[in-house]
C-alpha cells in the first residue's frame, strides 16, 4: 500500500494548555469539523472522544494524552480536488500538572503545537510550564485564545499577557468582532475579511466585508502584523518600505518560515464551545506549522561507533522510531505508541531496540483514534501509531532497522515529589497488587514503586496527590485490586554544601581468597537540578579499568540512602582520584563496597543538608477573602511573590513547601465559602529550615 498523503501534507501536532483552558473541547471540535466524529462530544456531559477513561469523564479533566488522526481541506481551498487535503495527527494532552509527563513525552515526538489560552485569564501558571516544555524541544507553535464569548474575556489583554510572560514574538492573525455574548465573528487580518459562523455547529462560514466602524482598528492591527512579517525577509522589507503592496501569498510564505524557525508565533481566536473559529485555526495549522520534512533531520548516536548520525524525514531512509508511551489496553494488552522519524515499517517485520539491545517483532500496526483503533499494513516517515505485544520496550526506547542502528535522544522525566504506603486489603490481593503496580509503572515514568527494606511495606511515589489518587483508582477499576493507602509523605532529598574527600577500604581475610578494595573519592556540590555525575580520574592503572564500573555502582547505591535522614543524595559530582588493588584478592564486590564506604564518609564531611520540594502555587479568590488566604499561606511558610487583579478576583502567586500543602483543597474551600480555586506544580528543591530538619530526622514531623 503506497503512501496516501505526501509527507509535505502531514502535520504532527499537540494541543497543550493550562487546565480548563478548553483543550479537549477544541480537539472535539477539530474532530467534528474534520469528519472524524459526527456528534460533538462535551466535557461537561462526559461524552468526549478524547477523554475516554472513566476517571477523565467523571472529573472533567484529561489524564492521559490521546492520539488521533484527521484530514483537513483548508477553507480557502473549498471545492478543490482531494490532493489539496492535509493529514493531521493530533495528541490531546492533560493540563493538570500532576500529569506533566504526558505533555513532555508528547512534545518530544511532535513537530508543532497549538497552545490554548483562556480568553478571561490569559497566561496561567501551567500555560508557562507547557510553554517552557515546548521551548525545551524547540517546538514551533500557534496560539488560540479561546472562550472569547465569556464574561470578562479580552483578546487584547490575553495577547498582552502572552507578550509579557511568554514571548514578544506573538503576532495577532485575527481580531474578534464583538466580545462576551456579543461575539459574532472574526476578522482575518491578512485577507482583511470578516468571517461569521452560522448553523447549529458554526459549520457554515460566511465571508463578509469588514463594517466601516471596525476598518480603522483592523488596518492598525494589520500594519503591526505586516511589519513583523516583512522584518523577517530583507528583500520583502525593502519592497514594503518602498511603498509596495505585498501579496498575501508572499506574506504567508514568510510567516510560515518564521513560525517553523520559532521566530514568530501566529495568534488565532474564537470560542470552541460556541463552535466559532476552529476551522480558521485548522487553516492556520496547515498554513504555518511544519510538516516532518520542514524540520532539521533527527540526530542520534551510532551504537557501533559512538558517533552522531542523522536520519532525514524520508521513506527511503533506514527505519527509525521513538517509543514515547506505553498504555495498558483491556482488550489487546500492552500498547506501545511510537513516532516514525524515517523509513517505513511493515507489519510482521523485525526491528532492533537499540536502547536495550533486544530484537522485537512487530505483529500488528494500529492507527489510534483515542481508544478506538484501525489496523494498517505499513507505516511511513512522520506517522504516529501504536503496536501490540512488544516485550522489552519502554518509554524513550529507540526502535530501528537492524542493519542501520541508531539511538535517538532519550526523554528525561521529573522525579516524583510525594509518596504513600500501600498494602493489599487481603492476602489474596498481594500478587495482583504487585502486577498492577508493575503495569502502571511501565506506563508512567513519573510513577515509582519501591519497598521499604526495614518494614517490608510497598511505597508508591508520584507527582502529586491527584496523580496517586488516580493510580489507586485505576488499580481498583482496571485490575480489580483494592488497597489500603497510608498518609502522603514528602519525597525529601539530601545534598552537600561543600567539597570533601574520603577513603574507602574494604579488606577481608578469611582463609583462601580474601577481599581487597581501596578507593579515594572527592565530592563536590552541583547546582540544583543538575543531578549526579561520576568522574574517573584514575591514572597509571592504580585501579584496573574493570573495577571502575563496580565503584560507580557502589557510589550510586550509597547515594540512594543519604547520611542526614536516609533520603537520596542529589546534585553531586563524585570524583574517583586514587586507590590501590591487590593482584589476587581484589574483586568487583570489594571495590563496590569500598566505593560505598568512601561516598558515605565524604558526604558526612561535606556539610550535608536536607532538601524539600517547594511548590509553585496560584490561588484565585474573591477579593473579600484575600486577607484570610494570604494569612493562611504565611502560616504555611509560603512566600507571596506577586498578586494581581482579574475581574473581581485576586490572583496570588506564591511558593510553599509541599509538606504544608496536604489537604489544601479542603482548607481553601472552607476559607472562601467554596469559591476559591488553586493550581499547584513542583518548582524546585530548597533547603529545609534547621528546626524542621531536626523533626524530619527524628521522624516526628507529621
KELO-186338 format. One record per residue (C-alpha): residue in one letter; x, y, z. Coordinates in steps of 0.5 Angstrom, whole numbers, padded with zeros to 4 digits, always signed. Each point is the difference from the previous one (the first is absolute). Layout:
aXYZ ...
***
This chain:
x+0000+0000+0000 x+0003+0007-0002 x+0000+0006+0004 x-0006+0003-0001 x+0002+0007+0002 x+0007+0003-0002 x+0004+0002+0006 x-0001+0007-0001 x-0007+0000+0001 x+0001-0004+0007 x-0001+0004+0007 x+0002-0003+0007 x-0003+0005+0005 x-0001+0000+0007 x-0006+0004+0004 x+0003+0003+0006 x-0002+0005+0006 x-0002+0001+0007 x-0005-0004+0003 x-0007+0002-0002 x+0002+0005-0006 x-0004-0004-0005 x+0005-0005-0003 x-0005-0006+0000 x-0006+0004-0003 x+0005+0003-0005 x+0002-0007-0002 x-0007-0003+0000 x-0002+0006-0005 x+0006-0002-0004 x-0002-0007-0001 x-0007+0002-0001 x+0002+0005-0006 x+0005-0005-0003 x-0006-0005+0000 x+0003-0005+0005 x-0006+0001+0004 x-0007+0001-0002 x-0002+0003+0007 x+0003+0005+0004 x+0003-0003+0007 x-0001+0004+0006 x+0005+0000+0006 x-0006+0003+0005 x-0004-0006-0003 x+0005-0005+0001 x-0001-0002-0008 x+0007+0002-0003 x+0004-0005-0004 x+0007+0002+0002 x-0002+0000+0008 x-0002-0008-0001 x+0003-0002+0007 x-0006+0000+0005 x+0004+0004+0005 x+0001+0005-0005 x-0007+0000-0002 x-0002+0001+0008 x+0005+0005+0002 x-0001+0004-0007 x+0008+0000-0001 x+0005-0003-0004 x+0004-0005+0003 x+0004-0004-0006 x+0002+0003-0007 x-0005-0003-0005 x+0002+0000-0007 x-0004+0000-0006 x+0001+0002-0008 x-0005+0004-0004 x+0000+0003-0007 x-0001+0008-0002 x-0001+0003-0006 x+0001+0008+0001 x-0006+0004+0000 x+0003+0005-0005 x+0001-0006-0005 x-0007-0003+0001 x-0002-0004-0007 x+0007-0001-0002 x+0002-0008-0001 x+0002-0004+0006 x+0007+0001-0002 x+0000+0006+0004 x-0002-0003+0006 x+0004-0001+0006 x+0001-0006+0005 x+0001+0003+0008 x+0002-0005+0005 x-0002+0003+0007 x+0002-0001+0007 x-0005+0003+0005 x+0004+0001+0007 x-0002+0001+0007 x+0000+0007+0003 x+0001-0003+0007 x+0007+0001+0003 x+0000-0007+0003 x+0000-0003-0007 x+0005+0004-0003 x+0004-0006-0002 x-0006-0001-0005 x+0002+0007-0003 x+0007-0001+0000 x+0000-0006-0004 x-0005+0002-0005 x+0004+0007-0001 x+0006-0005-0001 x-0003-0003-0006 x-0004+0006-0003 x+0002+0005-0006 x-0005+0005+0002 x-0005+0002+0006 x-0006+0004+0001 x+0000+0004+0006 x-0007+0001+0003 x-0001+0006+0005 x-0006+0002+0004 x-0002+0007-0003 x-0002+0002+0007 x+0006-0002+0004 x+0005+0001-0006 x+0007-0004+0002 x-0001-0004+0006 x+0006-0004+0004 x-0001-0006-0004 x+0000+0004-0006 x+0007+0002+0002 x+0002-0007+0001 x-0002-0003-0006 x+0003+0005-0004 x+0007-0001+0003 x-0001-0007-0001 x-0001+0002-0008 x+0006+0004+0001 x+0004-0006+0002 x-0002-0004-0006 x+0000+0006-0005 x-0007-0001-0002 x-0003+0005-0005 x-0007+0002+0003 x-0006+0004-0002 x-0004+0003+0006 x-0008+0000+0000 x-0003+0005+0005 x-0007-0004+0002 x-0006+0002+0004 x+0000+0007-0003 x-0008-0001+0001 x+0001+0000+0007 x-0002+0006+0005 x+0007+0004+0001 x+0003-0003-0006 x+0005+0004-0003 x+0004-0001-0006 x+0005+0006+0001 x+0001-0002+0007 x+0001-0007-0001 x+0005+0002-0006 x+0004+0005+0004 x+0001-0006+0006 x+0003-0004-0006 x+0005+0005-0002 x+0002+0002+0008 x+0000-0007+0002 x+0002-0005-0006 x+0002+0004-0006 x+0000+0006-0003 x+0000-0003-0007 x-0007-0002+0000 x-0004+0003-0006 x-0008+0001+0000 x-0002-0003-0006 x-0008+0002+0001 x-0004+0004+0004 x-0006-0002+0004 x-0007+0004-0002 x-0004+0001+0006 x+0002-0002+0007 x-0003-0004+0005 x-0007-0002-0002 x+0000+0004-0006 x+0006-0003-0003 x-0003-0002-0007 x+0006-0001-0005 x+0008+0001-0001 x+0004+0005-0005 x+0005-0003-0004 x+0006+0005+0000 x+0004-0003-0006 x-0006+0000-0004 x-0004+0006+0003 x-0007-0004+0000 x-0005-0002+0006 x-0002-0007+0001 x-0006-0001+0003 x-0003-0007+0002 x-0007-0003-0001 x-0003-0006+0001 x-0001-0004+0007 x+0007-0002+0000 x+0003+0006-0004 x+0002-0004-0006 x-0003+0005-0005 x+0006+0005+0000 x-0003+0007-0004 x+0005+0005-0003 x-0002+0007+0001 x+0003+0007-0001 x+0003+0003+0007 x-0005+0005+0003 x+0002+0007-0001 x+0001+0002+0007 x+0005-0006+0001 x+0004+0001-0006 x+0005+0005+0003 x+0001-0004+0006 x+0001-0006-0005 x+0005+0004-0004 x+0004+0002+0006 x+0001-0008+0002 x+0001-0002-0007 x+0006+0005+0000 x+0003-0002+0006 x+0000-0008-0003 x+0003+0002-0006 x+0005+0004+0003 x+0002-0006+0004 x+0000-0005-0006 x+0004+0004-0005 x+0005+0001+0005 x+0002-0007-0001 x+0002+0001-0007 x+0004+0005-0003 x-0002+0001-0007 x-0007+0000+0002 x+0001+0005+0005 x+0004+0005-0005 x-0006-0001-0004 x-0005+0001+0005 x+0004+0007+0002 x+0000+0002-0007 x-0008+0000+0001 x-0002-0006-0004 x-0006-0004+0002 x+0003-0007+0002 x-0005-0006-0003 x-0003-0004+0006 x+0003-0007-0003 x+0007+0003+0001 x-0001+0002+0007 x-0003-0007+0002 x+0006-0003-0003 x+0005+0005+0004 x-0004-0001+0006 x+0000-0008-0001 x+0007+0000+0000 x+0001+0005+0006 x-0005-0005+0004 x+0004-0006-0002 x+0006+0003+0003 x-0004+0003+0006 x+0002+0007-0002 x-0008+0002+0000 x-0006-0003+0003 x-0007+0001-0003 x-0005+0001+0005 x-0008-0002-0002 x-0006+0001+0004 x-0007-0003+0001 x-0005-0004+0004 x+0001-0007+0000 x-0006-0002+0004 x-0004+0005-0005 x+0003-0003-0006 x+0003+0006-0002 x+0007+0001-0003 x+0002-0007+0000 x+0000-0001-0008 x+0004+0006-0001 x+0005-0003+0006 x+0001-0006-0004 x+0001+0004-0006 x+0006+0003+0004 x+0003-0007+0002 x+0000-0002-0007 x+0003+0007-0003 x+0005+0001+0006 x+0002-0006+0004 x+0005-0004-0003 x+0000-0007-0004 x+0005-0005+0002 x+0004+0002-0006 x+0001+0007+0002 x+0004-0001+0006 x+0007-0002+0001 x+0002-0007+0000 x-0001-0004+0006 x+0007-0002+0004 x+0002-0006+0003 x+0006-0004+0002 x+0003-0006-0004 x+0001-0005+0006 x+0005-0003-0004 x+0005+0006-0001 x-0003+0005+0005 x+0000+0005-0005 x-0006+0005-0001 x-0004-0002-0006 x-0006+0003-0004 x-0007-0003-0002 x-0004+0004-0006 x-0007+0000+0001 x-0001-0004-0007 x-0003-0007-0001 x+0007-0002-0004 x+0004+0001+0006 x+0001-0006+0005 x-0006-0001+0005 x+0001+0004+0007 x-0005+0001+0005 x-0001+0002+0007 x-0005-0003+0005 x-0003+0005+0004 x-0006-0003+0004 x-0002-0007+0003 x-0007-0001+0001 x-0004-0006+0003 x-0006-0002-0004 x-0005-0004+0003 x-0001-0004-0007 x+0007+0000-0003 x+0005+0000+0006 x+0005+0005+0000 x+0000+0005-0006 x+0007+0004-0002 x-0001+0007-0003 x+0006+0002-0005 x+0001+0005-0005 x+0004-0002-0006 x+0005+0005-0002 x+0003-0003-0006 x-0001-0006-0005 x-0006-0005+0000 x-0003-0005+0005 x-0003-0007-0003 x-0005-0004+0004 x+0004-0007+0002 x+0007+0003+0000 x+0005+0000+0005 x+0003+0007+0003 x+0006+0001+0005 x-0001+0003+0006 x+0007+0004+0001 x-0001+0002+0007 x-0001-0007+0003 x+0004-0004-0006 x-0006-0004-0001 x-0004-0002-0006 x-0007+0001-0001 x-0006-0003-0005 x-0005+0005-0002 x-0006-0004+0000 x-0005+0005-0001 x+0000+0007-0002 x-0006+0005+0002 x-0002+0007-0001 x-0003+0002+0006 x-0007+0005+0001 x+0000+0001+0007 x-0001-0007+0003 x-0003-0003-0007 x+0005-0003-0005 x+0001-0001-0007 x+0005-0006-0003 x+0004+0002-0005 x+0006-0004-0004 x+0005+0005-0001 x+0002+0007+0004 x+0004+0006-0003 x+0005+0005+0002 x-0004+0005+0004 x-0005-0005+0002 x-0002+0000+0008 x-0003-0007+0001 x+0000-0006+0005 x+0002-0007+0000 x-0002-0006+0005 x+0004-0005+0004 x+0007+0003+0000 x+0003-0004+0006 x+0006+0004+0002 x-0001+0007-0003 x-0002+0006+0005 x-0001+0008-0001 x+0006+0003-0003 x+0003-0006-0004 x+0002+0000-0007 x-0003-0005-0005 x+0004+0000-0007 x+0003-0004-0005 x+0004-0006+0002 x+0005+0002-0006 x+0001+0007+0002 x-0001+0001+0007 x-0001+0007+0004 x-0001+0002+0007 x-0005+0006+0000 x+0001+0005+0006 x-0004-0002+0006 x-0005+0003+0003 x+0001+0002+0007 x-0005+0001+0006 x-0001+0004+0006 x+0001-0004+0007 x-0006-0002+0004 x-0001+0005+0006 x-0006-0004+0004 x+0000-0007+0003 x-0005-0004+0003 x+0000-0007+0003 x-0005-0005-0003 x-0002-0007+0002 x-0005-0005-0003 x-0006-0001+0004 x+0000-0007+0000 x+0006-0005+0000 x-0003-0003-0007 x+0001+0007-0003 x+0007+0000+0001 x+0002-0003-0006 x-0005+0004-0004 x+0002+0007+0003 x+0008-0001-0002 x-0002-0002-0007 x-0005+0006+0000 x+0005+0005+0002 x+0006-0003-0005 x-0005+0001-0006 x-0002+0007+0003 x+0008+0002+0001 x+0001-0003-0007 x-0005+0005-0003 x+0002+0006+0004 x+0008+0002+0001 x-0002+0005+0006 x-0004-0005+0004 x+0005-0005+0004 x-0001-0006+0004 x+0005-0002+0006 x+0000-0003+0006 x+0003+0002+0007 x+0005-0005+0002 x-0001+0001+0007 x-0007-0001+0000 x-0002-0004-0006 x-0005+0005-0002 x-0001+0002-0007 x+0000+0007-0002 x-0002+0004-0006 x+0002+0007-0002 x-0003+0005-0005 x+0000+0007-0002 x-0006+0002+0005 x-0006-0002+0004 x-0005-0001-0006 x+0006-0004-0004 x+0000-0005+0005 x-0008+0000+0001 x-0001-0001-0007 x+0005-0006+0000 x-0003-0003+0006 x-0007+0001-0003 x+0003-0004-0007 x+0002-0006+0004 x-0007-0001+0003 x-0003+0001-0007 x+0005-0003-0005 x+0003-0005+0004 x-0005-0002+0006 x+0005+0002+0006 x-0003+0003+0006 x+0006+0003+0004 x+0001+0004+0007 x+0003+0006-0001 x+0004+0004+0005 x+0001+0007+0001 x+0004+0004-0005 x+0007+0001+0001 x+0005+0005-0003 x+0006-0002-0004 x+0006+0003+0003 x+0007+0000-0003 x+0007+0002+0003 x+0005+0004-0003 x+0007+0002+0002 x+0002+0007+0001 x+0008+0000+0000 x+0006-0004-0003 x+0003-0006+0004 x+0004-0006-0001 x+0000-0007+0003 x+0003-0007-0001 x-0004-0007+0000 x+0004-0006+0001 x-0003-0007+0001 x+0004-0006+0002 x-0002-0006+0002 x+0005-0006+0001 x-0004-0007+0001 x+0004-0006-0002 x+0001-0001-0007 x-0002+0006-0005 x+0000+0007+0004 x-0004+0006-0002 x+0004+0007-0001 x-0003+0006-0003 x+0003+0007+0001 x-0002+0007-0002 x+0001+0007+0001 x-0006+0005-0002 x-0002+0007+0000 x-0007+0003+0000 x-0002+0007-0003 x-0007+0003+0000 x-0003+0002-0006 x-0006+0005-0002 x-0007-0002+0002 x-0003-0005-0005 x+0007-0001-0004 x+0000-0008+0003 x+0005-0005+0001 x+0007+0000-0003 x+0005-0005+0001 x+0007+0002-0003 x+0006-0005-0001 x+0007+0003+0001 x+0004-0006+0002 x+0007+0000-0004 x+0005-0005-0001 x-0004-0006+0002 x+0000+0001+0007 x-0007-0004+0000 x-0001-0004-0006 x-0006+0002-0005 x-0004-0006+0001 x-0002+0002+0007 x-0002+0007-0001 x-0007-0001-0002 x-0001-0004+0007 x+0003+0006+0003 x-0005+0004-0003 x-0006-0005+0002 x+0002+0001+0007 x+0000+0007+0000 x-0007+0000-0003 x-0002-0005+0005 x+0003+0004+0005 x-0004+0007-0002 x-0006-0003+0000 x+0000-0001+0007 x+0003+0007+0003 x+0003+0002+0006 x-0005+0005+0003 x-0006-0004+0000 x+0001-0005-0005 x-0003+0003-0006 x+0003+0000-0006 x+0006+0005-0001 x+0000+0004-0007 x+0003+0006-0004 x+0007-0003+0002 x+0007-0001-0004 x+0004-0006+0002 x+0007-0001-0002 x+0004-0006+0001 x+0007+0002+0000 x+0004-0005+0003 x+0000-0007+0004 x+0004-0007-0001 x-0001-0007-0001 x+0002-0007+0001 x+0002-0005-0005 x-0003-0006+0003 x-0006+0003+0005 x-0003+0006-0004 x-0007-0001-0003 x-0006+0004-0002 x-0003-0002+0006 x+0005+0003+0004 x+0001+0006-0004 x-0008+0002+0000 x+0000-0001+0008 x+0007+0005+0000 x-0004+0005-0004 x-0006+0000+0004 x+0004+0001+0007 x+0004+0006-0003 x-0006+0003-0003 x-0004+0000+0007 x+0006+0002+0003 x+0002+0006-0005 x-0008+0002+0001 x+0001+0001+0007 x+0006+0004+0000 x-0004+0005-0006 x-0004+0003+0004 x-0007-0004-0002 x-0007+0004+0000 x-0007-0003+0000 x-0004+0003-0006 x-0007+0000-0001 x-0005+0001-0006 x-0002+0007-0001 x-0007+0001-0004 x-0002+0006-0004 x-0007+0002+0002 x-0005+0004-0004 x-0006+0002+0004 x-0006+0003-0003 x-0005+0003+0006 x-0006+0005+0000 x+0003+0007+0003 x-0004-0001+0006 x+0004-0006+0002 x+0007+0003-0002 x+0003+0001+0007 x-0002-0006+0003 x+0003-0004-0005 x+0007+0004+0000 x+0000-0001+0007 x-0001-0008+0000 x+0005+0000-0006 x+0005+0004+0005 x-0002-0005+0006 x+0003-0006-0005 x+0006+0003-0001 x-0002+0003-0007 x+0004+0006-0004 x-0005+0004-0004 x+0003+0002-0006 x-0005+0005-0003 x-0007+0001+0000 x-0005+0003-0006 x-0007+0001-0001 x-0004-0004-0005 x-0007+0003-0001 x-0003+0000+0007 x+0005-0006+0003 x+0007+0001+0003 x+0006-0005-0003 x+0005-0002+0005 x+0007-0003-0003 x+0004-0003+0006 x+0005-0005+0001 x-0002-0005+0006 x+0004-0006+0003 x-0004-0007-0003 x+0000-0002+0008 x-0005+0005+0002 x-0005-0001-0006 x-0003-0006+0001 x-0008+0001+0001 x+0001+0007-0003 x-0006-0001-0005 x-0005-0001+0006 x+0003+0006+0004 x+0000+0005-0005 x-0008-0002-0001 x-0001+0001+0007 x+0003+0007+0000 x-0003+0002-0006 x-0007-0003+0000 x+0002-0005-0005 x+0001+0006-0005 x+0008+0000+0000 x+0004-0005-0005 x+0007-0001-0001 x+0005-0004-0004 x+0007-0002+0002 x+0006-0003-0003 x+0007-0002+0002 x+0005+0006+0000 x+0007-0002+0003 x+0003-0004+0006 x+0002+0005+0005 x+0004-0001+0007 x-0004-0002+0006 x+0000+0005+0006 x+0004-0003+0005 x-0005+0000+0005 x-0005-0004-0005 x+0006-0005-0002 x+0001-0002+0007 x-0007-0002+0000 x+0001-0004-0006 x+0006-0003+0002 x-0003-0002+0007 x-0006-0003-0004 x-0005+0005+0004 x-0002+0004-0006 x-0008-0001-0002 
***
